[in-house]
Amino acid sequence: MKAKEFDRKFDAGEDVSNDLDLSGARRPRQAQKRVNVDFPDWMLEQLDKEARRLGVTRQSIIKIWLSERLEQVASSKRLHPRR
């Protein structure tokens, strides 16, 4: 299929997923590395409580919160660069 035909189908809202070869697709900067972190008991209890409330795993809540915090830091640095 030529690019113009693909673009036409996509722009028309047609499903183009069957027209894509995703066999080599990857998500950039998503490589995983295992780390070990020691947390105090009280913190694990709170993490587990919040994870249960949200219906996710402890690992998920840690990743979500770390990601949110890192995004806040990056955003703050963009808004207030050091001179």
ChimeraX attribute file (.defattr): number of C-alpha atoms within 10 A of each C-alpha:
attribute: neighborCount
match mode: 1-to-1
recipient: residues
	/A:1	6
	/A:2	6
	/A:3	8
	/A:4	9
	/A:5	10
	/A:6	15
	/A:7	13
	/A:8	11
	/A:9	13
	/A:10	13
	/A:11	9
	/A:12	9
	/A:13	9
	/A:14	11
	/A:15	9
	/A:16	11
	/A:17	9
	/A:18	7
	/A:19	9
	/A:20	9
	/A:21	8
	/A:22	9
	/A:23	6
	/A:24	5
	/A:25	8
	/A:26	9
	/A:27	6
	/A:28	6
	/A:29	6
	/A:30	7
	/A:31	7
	/A:32	6
	/A:33	5
	/A:34	5
	/A:35	5
	/A:36	5
	/A:37	5
	/A:38	6
	/A:39	9
	/A:40	7
	/A:41	9
	/A:42	9
	/A:43	10
	/A:44	13
	/A:45	13
	/A:46	12
	/A:47	17
	/A:48	17
	/A:49	13
	/A:50	15
	/A:51	17
	/A:52	13
	/A:53	9
	/A:54	10
	/A:55	11
	/A:56	12
	/A:57	14
	/A:58	18
	/A:59	11
	/A:60	12
	/A:61	18
	/A:62	13
	/A:63	12
	/A:64	12
	/A:65	11
	/A:66	12
	/A:67	12
	/A:68	12
	/A:69	12
	/A:70	12
	/A:71	12
	/A:72	12
	/A:73	12
	/A:74	12
	/A:75	12
	/A:76	11
	/A:77	11
	/A:78	10
	/A:79	9
	/A:80	9
	/A:81	8
	/A:82	6
	/A:83	3
